[in-house]
Amino acid sequence: MYRYLVITTIWLLFSNVTSSQIFRYRLGANSSFFITEPGNAEIKHPAADVLTYPGSSDFSPAFRIGADAEIMAPVTSDFEVGMEFDYMNLYGHTDKAPLHNFFLSRNNPLPDSYPYPTEELIYKTQVLSLLGTARWYFLPIADDVTIFLKAFGGVAFTGTDFTFRDPFYRVEYDVGVLYARGTRNSDYPKRASFSGGTGLGTTIKLTDKFDFYIDGTAALINSDIVNGVPNYDYIKSDGIESLKSASCWSVTAQISAGLLYSAIPDRRLHKSNYTKSRKMNKSIFWRKKGSNPFRR
């Protein structure tokens, strides 16, 4: 993850030198949570409800830190577009898992005599996303505070490890992980899929160049392994039962906070240079050549 963040930072710095100073830059930390797989994520085995252990429950998310970096270009005084690199670090655990079709599939590495474990299970998922973004600064609530609406979409690369919480059982059952994709425990790369979403946030002006930034967003990722467990549909045709890989959407939520730096010149404390996001009347990057920036 860190090499991607370093590469992105270098790219942002290079862009700053070659961009005629019309961009803004953001670096932040985030925390993300898997919420659900909406709709019918998979067609369950008919006996799933009967075979599921009493007291079983879905995964509970836990706090983990991710990171994001973004370059933004104003289009109008209250609208801007950008390109964002986002790293989501997701974690969840369950004391006793419900019967997922995965446990009945041939890809389950547990022995046939014990395919459905009662032990605590966890997943660790990393999602690297390259996203196009758009923001509308629609509600100034103070001289230095503005609320915005954010929309984004792009490609997400998902990798995950699904395994026992206690390493003892990984050795006991000689499995290492129950399922892995796009991690050091797998030979397969991260799975690429579409991701998009929306959210709300605010900026708080700290200095002429720096703002404090915070937002909360919800995203849809077209992947069934965000919660670590691949999905399978139960199929019965001509009396023959089988399981087929199934794709679905995953819903995640994220809170991000960080600093926003503006490389746009002449952000001076004068009403002729203020954007709407600072209760300004003109574009922050529009200025007549050779004009006095303080002239009314």
N, C-alpha and C positions, 0 to 999 in steps of 0.2 A: 504494500500500500504506500509505503513511504517514498519509494522511487517514483511512483506516479505523482505524488504530491510535489516532490522536488522538481520533476520535469514540468509540471504545470506552473509552478512558481517561476522557473526560469523563463518559460514561455511568456508569462505575464510581464516580467521585467523587460524582456526583449520587445514585446509589443509596445510597452510604454515609451521606449526609445524611438520606435519607428512609426508611431501612431499620430504624430502631430498633437499629442496631448489632448485627445478627445474622449478618453476612456476613464472609467472608474473601476476600482478593484476591491475584491472582498476576500478575506480569509476568515474562516470560522471553524468552530467545533460543533458537533451535533450529537444527539442521542436519538436512536430510532427504535421503533417497536413494530413487530408483526402483529396485526390485528385479527385478520380472518381471511379465509378463502370464500368469497361470496358465492351464493347459489349452491348448486350441487357439485362440489369439488370432485367427487368421484362417485360412481355407482357402487354402493356397498354390497358386500356379500349378504345373501338373505339371512344368514345366521349371525351376522355381526353383532346385533344387539344382544343376542342370547349369550354369545361367547365372550363378550367384553367383560372384563373383570369388574366386580362391584367397586365403586369408589374411584374409578378411573376418571381422568380429566385431561383436557387439552393443555397445551404448553402455556406456562405463565412467563411473560417477558421479564427480562432483567436489564438494569441500566448498564450500557456500554458506550464508550466514546468513539465517535467517528470524526470525519473532517470534510470540509468542502472549500473550494476556491472558485472564484468567478471573475470574469471580465465583463463590464457593462458599458453600453454606449447609449447616451440619451438620443431619442428621436424627436420628441417634443418637450415642452417644459414640464410635463407631468407623466411622460411615458418613456420607458427605456427597454432595450432588449439586451440579451447577454448570452454568454456561453459558460456553463458551469460544469466543474468536475466534482462529483459527490462520492464519498466513501461512507457506506452504511455498515455498521458493525452490530449485528443482531444476535441475540442470545435468548434461549428459552429453556425451561425445564418442566418436567412433570414427574410427580411421585409415582404415578401408575398410568401408563398410556392407554387410550382406547384402542380397539382393534382396527388398525389401519389395514387396507388391502395389501399394503407392502409386506406385512408379516406373512401373508399367504402366498406371496409371489416367489418365483424361482430366484429372484435377486436377493432374497433375505439370506444372509450368511449364517444364521443360527441353525443348529441341527434340527432335523425334522421332528425329533422327539420333544423339542422345546422352541417352537418358532415364535411364540408370543410371550415376551418377557414380562415379569412382574416388577423388575428393578426400575429405579429412577433413570430417566433418559433425558438427554440434553441435545440441543442443536446449536451450532455456531455457524452463522451465515455471514458472508461478506458480499456486498453488492457494490460494484464500481460502475458509476453511471456518467455518461457524457450527455448533457442536456442543453437544449436551447431554452432560454427563459424570457419572460416578459413581465414587466411590472407597471402598474398604474398607481401613481401616488394621488389618491383621490380624497384624502381627508386630513388636512393639516389641523391638529388639535392644540398646537402651541407654536410659538415662534420657532422652536428648534425640534419639534416632534411632529412626524407625519406618519399616517397609516397608509399602507399600500396593499394592493391585491396582486398576488403572484400566480402565474401559470407557467408550466414547464412540460417538456416532452423530449424524449430521445431514446437512447439505447442503454440497457442495463446488463451488466455481466455478473451473473450470480454463481457463487461457489458456496458449498456447505459441507459440514461434517455432522452426522447424526450418529450418536453413540450412547454408551452407558455413562452416567454421571460419575460413578465410582470406577476408577481405572482397574480395580481388582477384577471386575467382571469382564473387562475387555481381554484380560489375560485368561481368566477362567474359561471363557467360551472361545478363545483364540480367534477373535474377530477384528480387534483393533477398532474399527468403526462398523456400524451397521450399514451406513451408506455415505458415500463421499463423491463430490463432483467439484472440480476446479480448485482443489486444495492439494497440499503435499501428500495427502493420503489417497489421491486419485491420479490416474494417468490421463484423465479427460480434462479438457479446458473448461473454464467457466462457461455457463450457458448464456448466450446472448438473447435478449428479448426486448420488446418495447416497454417503456415506462413513461408515465405521464401523471400529472396531478395539478393541484392548486392549493392555495393557502393564503393566509394573512400575515402581515408583519408590520414592523415599525422601525424607523430610523430616528436616532437622537443625536443631534449635532453636538460634537465635543469641541472641535476647533474648526478653522476655516478649511482644513483639508481632511479631517477625520470625523466619521460618524460611528456611533455604536449601532449595531444592526442585530435584530432578532426577528425570527419568523417561525410560524408553525404551519406545517404542510401535511397533506395526505396524498399518497401516491398509489397508483395501480401498476403492478408489475406482472407482465404476462409470463409467469413462471410458477410451477407447482412445487419448487424445492426451497422457497424462501423460508418455510418453517422446518426445513431439513428432511421432510418425509416425501418421497416421490409418490405421485398419485397413480392409481390403477382403477380402471372400470371393470366391474364384474360382468362377464358376458356368458350367456347360456344359449347355445344354438344347436338345434337337433340333438338335444340331450347332452351336449358336450360343454363342460364348464371351462372357462379360461379367464385370464386377466390381461387387459390391454392397457398400455401406458396412456395416461390421460393428462391433457394440459388444462390449466385453469388460471385464473387471475388471483393475485394476492394483494391485499390491502395493507399498507404500512403507514405509520405516522412518524413524523420527525419534528424535533425542535432544534433550531440552529441559532447560534449567537456568535458574533465576532465583530471585527472592525472593517469599516468601509473607507477606502482611501480614494480621493478624487484627484486625478492628474489634470483636470480641466483648469485652465488659467483664469485669473481675474474673478475668483469667487469672493468678491469684496462685499463688505457690509454696507451695501447701498441698494436701495430698492430697485434700481434699474438693472441689476444683475441677478436678482433673486429668482429662482425657479418656483413653481407652485409648491414643490415639496418643501420649500422654505418660505412659503407664502410669497413666492416671487412672481413677477409679472412677465418676464422674458426668459428665453432659453439660456441655460447656464453656459452653453458653448457658442452663442451668437454674440458677435461683437464686431462693429464696423472697424475696418482696418484704419489704424491711426487715430481713432476717436478717443476722447478723454473718458476713461471708465467711470469717473465720478461726475460727469456732466449730466444734468437732468434733461 
